[in-house]
């Protein structure tokens, strides 16, 4: 099942030069785990709540690959270049398959709650 690393990064007034270095180095850490960017900044429109900052979404073939990338020595070596200068939240999330049916899921959850 495909997995995603999702980051909500709040932008400072100015970007530290180490963040540029992080951007230059991150792709090489993703390649061994078949990770790729799906969203990397770009235009957003907040429809509900508040979402100051930028959104980043990385795709991996599965949850194990996403976890292995984040824990990898190569990524851990550059992680501080971002975290020292940008505040944000990062999560790993497993995707749902192409046959996912939210109506059936809702019915199962409703039945389990009764």
N, C-alpha and C positions, 0 to 999 in steps of 0.2 A: 504494500500500500504506500503510495507516495506520501512524503512528509515535507513539512515546511518549517523554516525558521523565519519568524516574523519579528521585526523590530520596529518599535515606535521611538524615534530619536528626536529629542527636543533640541533645536538648533540654538547655539549661543549667538551672541551678536557678531562675533568674528570666529572663523574656523582656524584652529591651531594648525600649524604646518604638519604636525604628527598625524593628523586626520588624513591629510593628503597622502602621506606615506602609507597609512593603513589601506586607503583606497587603491593605491598602486600595487599592494602586495596581496590583497585578499583573494583574488581569483586563483592564484597559484595554490592557495590552501584548499580551495573548493574542488579543483580538478581531480584529485585522487579519489574523491567521494562522489563524483558525478553531480556535484552541486552547481546550480546556475541561478542567476538573478532573474526573477519574474517581474519584480517591481523594485526600482532603485531611485527613490525620490520622485520627481515628476509631479504633475498636477494632482491635487486632491480637492475634494469638496466634502466638508463635514455635513452630514445629513442629520445626525443625532449626537448629542453630547458635545464634548470638546476633544480636539485632537491637534494640539499645537505641535508643529515639527514635521518630520519626514517619516515616510513609511518605506520599509525595505522588506521584500519577501524573497526568500531563497527556496528553491525546490531541490529535493533529494529523492532518489529512487525509493527509499524507505526510511523508517524511523531510526533504525540502527545506523544507517549511513549519516544521518543528520547528527545523531549523538556522537558518533566517532569523529566527524569533522570538528564539532565544537570542542571536543576533548583532545584533539590532535596536538602534538607538540608544535607543529608549524603554526597552527592558528593561535594557540596559547601564547606563542612568542610575540605575535603582533597585536593581540587583543587589547593590551594596555594603551596602544596608540589611539584607540577609539575611546575606551572607558575613562581614561584620564581627562578627556576633554569634552565628551558628549554624555549627557544624562539621558537614559532611556530604559525601555523595557524590552526584553528579548524572550521569546518563547519558542518551543518546538511543538508542532501540532501535527498529528497524523491526519491525512486527508481521508475523504470517504470515497468509496469506489464509484464507478460509473453507473452502477445499478442502485445507488442509494435512493431510498424512497422516504421522504420526510413524513408523508402521511402515515405510512406503515410504522415508522419509528414513533410517531406521536401516539398511535393506537396502542403500541406495545407499552409505552411509558404510562399512558392512562390506565391500562389494565393492571400494570404492576403497582400503581398507586392506590388502587381500590382495595 
